[in-house]
């Protein structure tokens, strides 16, 4: 049981380090250029799905 404690600490340390690294190197989010979360009723044409096939 004692061997698990260092592994737990190592896991959390690696996770926090990875998230910090990812936060630093990722470009800032441009909220004005993001697609809408839900495009229902927005007037945008649906593309790519089976419902977009012309009948």
C-alpha positions in Angstrom: 0.0 0.0 0.0 2.9 2.4 0.7 4.3 2.0 -2.8 1.1 3.5 -4.2 1.5 6.9 -2.5 4.6 7.9 -4.5 3.0 6.7 -7.7 -0.1 8.8 -7.0 2.0 11.9 -6.4 4.0 11.2 -9.5 0.7 10.9 -11.5 -0.6 14.2 -10.3 2.7 15.9 -10.7 3.0 14.7 -14.3 -0.7 15.7 -15.0 -0.2 19.2 -13.6 3.1 19.6 -15.5 1.4 18.5 -18.8 -1.6 20.8 -18.3 0.7 23.8 -17.5 2.9 23.0 -20.5 -0.2 22.7 -22.8 -1.6 26.0 -21.4 1.6 27.8 -22.2 2.1 26.6 -25.7 -1.5 26.7 -26.9 -2.6 29.7 -28.9 -5.1 32.0 -27.3 -8.7 31.2 -28.1 -10.4 33.7 -30.5 -14.0 33.7 -29.2 -15.2 35.8 -32.2 -13.8 33.2 -34.7 -15.2 30.1 -33.0 -18.1 28.2 -34.5 -21.4 28.3 -32.6 -21.9 25.6 -30.0 -25.4 24.9 -31.3 -26.1 25.9 -34.9 -29.8 25.0 -34.6 -31.8 27.7 -36.4 -28.8 29.8 -37.2 -29.4 29.7 -40.9 -26.2 27.9 -41.6 -26.5 24.9 -44.0 -25.8 21.5 -42.6 -22.9 19.7 -44.2 -21.2 16.3 -44.1 -24.0 14.2 -42.6 -26.5 11.9 -44.1 -29.1 14.5 -43.6 -27.2 16.9 -45.9 -27.6 14.6 -49.0 -29.8 16.1 -51.7 -32.9 14.0 -52.4 
